[in-house]
Amino acid sequence: MEESEEHVEDQLDELRKKFIVKEEDHKKILENVLRKIIKYAYITEKGTVGLKISSLNQTERIILVLLARYIGGLLQESIPKEVTINEIMEYTSIDKKVIAARVNELVKRGYVKRLARGKYIVNGIFAAKNMLEKIEKGEKG
């Protein structure tokens, strides 16, 4: 094999390792997200979300509801991972139009997927991790 082909193979192997995540790495990310979100929110066995910090802005509160339901659903099958605009409104007391606008921004950014009219889900554990990191930075800054 030529030297340039070896270099390409090495680069491809390095990229493959970044792309294909080991199951235990995925679980570690979930564990880290869970350790962090506990500071901000909790969820009941039926999926009702409660927020622990009232000083967060509207977008952060909406994100936390989305995250709590998604993570709760990953941890316990009886909890739905998805959440509706009406549920977010119930858990946050934010106006329905404001919620819809903020959730649509999250959809455009790729953090959240729209499943049906007014029904949304976090777009995977990496999106959850990134959104939670933004909330943490906002709290510190």
C-alpha positions in Angstrom: 0.0 0.0 0.0 1.3 3.4 -0.9 2.1 6.0 1.8 -0.8 8.3 0.7 -3.3 5.4 0.7 -2.1 4.6 4.3 -2.7 8.2 5.3 -6.2 8.1 3.8 -6.9 4.8 5.6 -5.7 6.3 8.9 -7.9 9.4 8.5 -10.9 7.2 7.6 -10.3 5.1 10.6 -10.1 8.1 12.9 -13.3 9.5 11.4 -15.0 6.2 11.8 -14.2 6.1 15.5 -15.7 9.6 15.9 -18.8 8.7 13.9 -19.6 5.2 15.3 -20.1 5.7 19.0 -19.7 2.8 21.4 -22.8 1.9 23.4 -21.0 2.6 26.7 -20.0 6.1 25.4 -23.7 6.8 24.6 -24.7 5.7 28.1 -22.0 7.9 29.6 -23.4 10.9 27.8 -26.9 10.0 29.1 -25.5 9.7 32.6 -23.8 13.1 32.4 -27.0 14.8 31.0 -29.0 13.2 33.7 -26.7 14.4 36.5 -26.9 18.0 35.1 -30.7 18.2 34.5 -31.5 17.0 38.0 -30.4 20.4 39.1 -33.1 22.1 37.0 -36.0 19.7 36.6 -37.8 16.5 37.7 -40.4 14.2 36.1 -43.1 12.0 37.6 -43.7 8.4 36.6 -46.6 9.6 34.5 -44.5 12.2 32.6 -45.4 15.4 34.4 -42.5 17.8 34.4 -41.6 20.1 37.3 -39.0 22.9 37.1 -36.8 23.6 40.1 -35.4 27.0 39.1 -37.8 29.9 38.4 -35.1 32.4 37.4 -34.6 30.8 33.9 -35.8 32.6 30.8 -38.7 31.3 28.8 -36.6 29.5 26.2 -34.6 27.7 28.9 -37.8 26.6 30.6 -39.2 25.3 27.3 -36.0 23.4 26.6 -36.0 21.9 30.1 -39.5 20.5 29.6 -38.5 19.0 26.3 -35.3 17.5 27.8 -37.0 16.2 30.9 -39.6 14.3 28.9 -37.0 12.9 26.4 -34.6 11.8 29.2 -37.5 10.4 31.3 -38.7 8.4 28.3 -35.2 7.0 27.7 -35.0 5.9 31.4 -38.6 4.6 31.7 -40.7 3.3 28.9 -44.0 4.4 30.5 -42.9 8.1 30.1 -43.5 9.5 26.7 -40.4 11.1 25.1 -42.4 13.5 23.2 -44.3 16.6 24.5 -47.1 18.8 23.2 -47.3 22.5 23.2 -50.2 22.3 25.6 -48.1 20.3 28.1 -45.3 22.8 27.9 -47.8 25.5 28.5 -49.1 23.6 31.5 -45.6 23.0 33.0 -44.2 26.5 32.4 -47.2 28.9 32.3 -45.8 30.5 29.1 -48.1 31.7 26.4 -48.9 29.1 23.7 -47.8 31.4 20.8 -44.4 32.1 22.5 -43.9 28.3 23.1 -44.7 27.6 19.4 -42.2 30.2 18.2 -39.4 29.1 20.5 -40.0 25.4 19.7 -39.9 26.2 15.9 -36.6 27.9 16.5 -35.3 24.8 18.1 -36.6 22.7 15.2 -34.8 25.0 12.7 -31.6 24.6 14.6 -31.9 20.8 14.6 -32.3 20.3 18.3 -35.9 19.2 18.2 -38.1 17.2 15.7 -41.7 17.9 15.0 -43.6 14.7 15.2 -47.1 16.0 14.5 -48.9 19.3 14.8 -48.0 20.6 18.3 -46.0 17.5 19.2 -42.2 17.5 19.6 -39.3 15.4 20.7 -35.6 16.1 21.3 -33.5 15.1 18.4 -31.3 12.6 20.2 -28.9 12.5 23.2 -26.3 14.8 21.5 -29.0 17.5 20.9 -30.0 17.1 24.6 -26.4 17.5 25.7 -25.9 20.6 23.6 -29.1 22.3 24.8 -28.3 21.6 28.4 -24.8 23.0 28.0 -26.3 26.2 26.6 -28.6 26.5 29.7 -25.5 26.0 31.9 -23.5 28.7 30.1 -26.5 31.1 30.4 -26.7 30.6 34.1 -23.0 31.2 34.6 -22.8 34.1 32.2 
